[in-house]
Amino acid sequence: MKKVSWMTKDQMINSTLIVGFFAVLVSVFLFILDFGLTRFVKILFDIEIG
């Protein structure tokens, strides 16, 4: 290996914040999708869940 280029502290903080933001964004999207599909199935089959 020749030379390893490490990120600076600012780059590391920015990358961490971006990853955290997208993790929260995907989590919220999946929650809404799950909630919506659950409601849809309940209406479609006219059943009580929970």
MDTraj code that builds the backbone (N, CA, C; nanometers):
import mdtraj as md
import numpy as np

residues = "MET LYS LYS VAL SER TRP MET THR LYS ASP GLN MET ILE ASN SER THR LEU ILE VAL GLY PHE PHE ALA VAL LEU VAL SER VAL PHE LEU PHE ILE LEU ASP PHE GLY LEU THR ARG PHE VAL LYS ILE LEU PHE ASP ILE GLU ILE GLY".split()
xyz = np.array([
    [0.0854, -0.1177, 0.0000],
    [0.0000, 0.0000, 0.0000],
    [0.0896, 0.1233, 0.0000],
    [0.0482, 0.2200, -0.0758],
    [0.1272, 0.3420, -0.0823],
    [0.0920, 0.4379, 0.0292],
    [-0.0133, 0.5128, 0.0126],
    [-0.0489, 0.6140, 0.1111],
    [-0.1977, 0.6036, 0.1428],
    [-0.2297, 0.6069, 0.2701],
    [-0.3690, 0.6048, 0.3128],
    [-0.4111, 0.7478, 0.3396],
    [-0.5264, 0.7852, 0.2843],
    [-0.5775, 0.9206, 0.3031],
    [-0.6935, 0.9157, 0.4019],
    [-0.6700, 0.9652, 0.5216],
    [-0.7720, 0.9647, 0.6259],
    [-0.8587, 1.0896, 0.6151],
    [-0.9829, 1.0769, 0.6562],
    [-1.0724, 1.1924, 0.6568],
    [-1.0336, 1.2861, 0.7707],
    [-1.0634, 1.4127, 0.7483],
    [-1.0413, 1.5088, 0.8558],
    [-1.1551, 1.4953, 0.9575],
    [-1.1395, 1.5604, 1.0714],
    [-1.2423, 1.5536, 1.1750],
    [-1.3734, 1.6120, 1.1241],
    [-1.3682, 1.7236, 1.0526],
    [-1.4902, 1.7850, 0.9988],
    [-1.5584, 1.6942, 0.8976],
    [-1.4805, 1.6298, 0.8120],
    [-1.5384, 1.5384, 0.7140],
    [-1.6039, 1.4187, 0.7830],
    [-1.5404, 1.3701, 0.8875],
    [-1.5947, 1.2558, 0.9613],
    [-1.7268, 1.2925, 1.0288],
    [-1.7317, 1.4102, 1.0893],
    [-1.8553, 1.4555, 1.1546],
    [-1.9658, 1.4735, 1.0516],
    [-1.9335, 1.5361, 0.9387],
    [-2.0341, 1.5564, 0.8334],
    [-2.0847, 1.4240, 0.7782],
    [-1.9953, 1.3291, 0.7550],
    [-2.0366, 1.1977, 0.7040],
    [-2.1258, 1.1258, 0.8052],
    [-2.0906, 1.1347, 0.9321],
    [-2.1705, 1.0708, 1.0360],
    [-2.3101, 1.1315, 1.0432],
    [-2.3180, 1.2634, 1.0340],
    [-2.4485, 1.3297, 1.0375],
    [-2.5334, 1.2923, 0.9166],
    [-2.4719, 1.2826, 0.8000],
    [-2.5464, 1.2455, 0.6794],
    [-2.6003, 1.1030, 0.6920],
    [-2.5173, 1.0109, 0.7378],
    [-2.5609, 0.8716, 0.7551],
    [-2.6730, 0.8639, 0.8585],
    [-2.6581, 0.9365, 0.9697],
    [-2.7619, 0.9379, 1.0723],
    [-2.8930, 0.9930, 1.0200],
    [-2.8855, 1.1022, 0.9423],
    [-3.0056, 1.1628, 0.8849],
    [-3.0775, 1.0650, 0.7931],
    [-3.0025, 0.9986, 0.7046],
    [-3.0667, 0.9056, 0.6122],
    [-3.1187, 0.7807, 0.6836],
    [-3.0536, 0.7394, 0.7914],
    [-3.1047, 0.6264, 0.8699],
    [-3.2395, 0.6615, 0.9313],
    [-3.2510, 0.7825, 0.9854],
    [-3.3785, 0.8275, 1.0417],
    [-3.4835, 0.8403, 0.9316],
    [-3.4440, 0.8951, 0.8175],
    [-3.5358, 0.9126, 0.7051],
    [-3.5905, 0.7781, 0.6571],
    [-3.5045, 0.6785, 0.6417],
    [-3.5487, 0.5457, 0.5981],
    [-3.6373, 0.4817, 0.7045],
    [-3.6025, 0.5002, 0.8312],
    [-3.6845, 0.4451, 0.9394],
    [-3.8249, 0.5036, 0.9384],
    [-3.8363, 0.6339, 0.9216],
    [-3.9676, 0.6992, 0.9173],
    [-4.0459, 0.6516, 0.7949],
    [-3.9784, 0.6403, 0.6804],
    [-4.0445, 0.5931, 0.5589],
    [-4.0986, 0.4521, 0.5781],
    [-4.0175, 0.3627, 0.6362],
    [-4.0627, 0.2255, 0.6573],
    [-4.1759, 0.2179, 0.7590],
    [-4.1728, 0.3036, 0.8609],
    [-4.2814, 0.3076, 0.9583],
    [-4.4117, 0.3485, 0.8897],
    [-4.4064, 0.4531, 0.8095],
    [-4.5267, 0.5000, 0.7397],
    [-4.5766, 0.3944, 0.6421],
    [-4.4855, 0.3300, 0.5703],
    [-4.5236, 0.2252, 0.4760],
    [-4.5891, 0.1082, 0.5490],
    [-4.5298, 0.0653, 0.6595],
    [-4.5859, -0.0451, 0.7372],
    [-4.7231, -0.0093, 0.7928],
    [-4.7359, 0.1103, 0.8479],
    [-4.8638, 0.1547, 0.9032],
    [-4.9701, 0.1608, 0.7935],
    [-4.9342, 0.2165, 0.6790],
    [-5.0290, 0.2285, 0.5679],
    [-5.0719, 0.0938, 0.5131],
    [-4.9764, 0.0037, 0.4968],
    [-5.0118, -0.1287, 0.4452],
    [-5.0945, -0.2074, 0.5456],
    [-5.0677, -0.1906, 0.6741],
    [-5.1490, -0.2570, 0.7759],
    [-5.2931, -0.2081, 0.7695],
    [-5.3108, -0.0763, 0.7583],
    [-5.4464, -0.0206, 0.7467],
    [-5.5150, -0.0724, 0.6202],
    [-5.4405, -0.0777, 0.5099],
    [-5.4953, -0.1241, 0.3832],
    [-5.5433, -0.2690, 0.3942],
    [-5.4622, -0.3544, 0.4543],
    [-5.4996, -0.4958, 0.4683],
    [-5.6198, -0.5095, 0.5613],
    [-5.6224, -0.4304, 0.6692],
    [-5.7368, -0.4355, 0.7596],
    [-5.8647, -0.3953, 0.6874],
    [-5.8579, -0.2925, 0.6047],
    [-5.9759, -0.2491, 0.5299],
    [-6.0119, -0.3521, 0.4232],
    [-5.9088, -0.4046, 0.3543],
    [-5.9318, -0.4998, 0.2460],
    [-5.9997, -0.6270, 0.2960],
    [-5.9558, -0.6789, 0.4064],
    [-6.0096, -0.8043, 0.4576],
    [-6.1110, -0.7842, 0.5683],
    [-6.1351, -0.6596, 0.6065],
    [-6.2315, -0.6259, 0.7098],
    [-6.2089, -0.7068, 0.8367],
    [-6.0838, -0.6977, 0.8888],
    [-6.0494, -0.7734, 1.0081],
    [-5.9968, -0.6778, 1.1142],
    [-5.9971, -0.7265, 1.2364],
    [-5.9427, -0.6513, 1.3492],
    [-5.8099, -0.7111, 1.3873],
    [-5.7064, -0.6276, 1.3867],
    [-5.5732, -0.6705, 1.4279],
    [-5.5331, -0.5870, 1.5484],
    [-5.5080, -0.6499, 1.6572],
    [-5.4642, -0.5800, 1.7774],
    [-5.5716, -0.4938, 1.8287],
])
top = md.Topology()
chain = top.add_chain()
for i, resn in enumerate(residues, 1):
    res = top.add_residue(resn, chain, resSeq=i)
    for name in ("N", "CA", "C"):
        top.add_atom(name, md.element.get_by_symbol(name[0]), res)
traj = md.Trajectory(xyz[None], top)
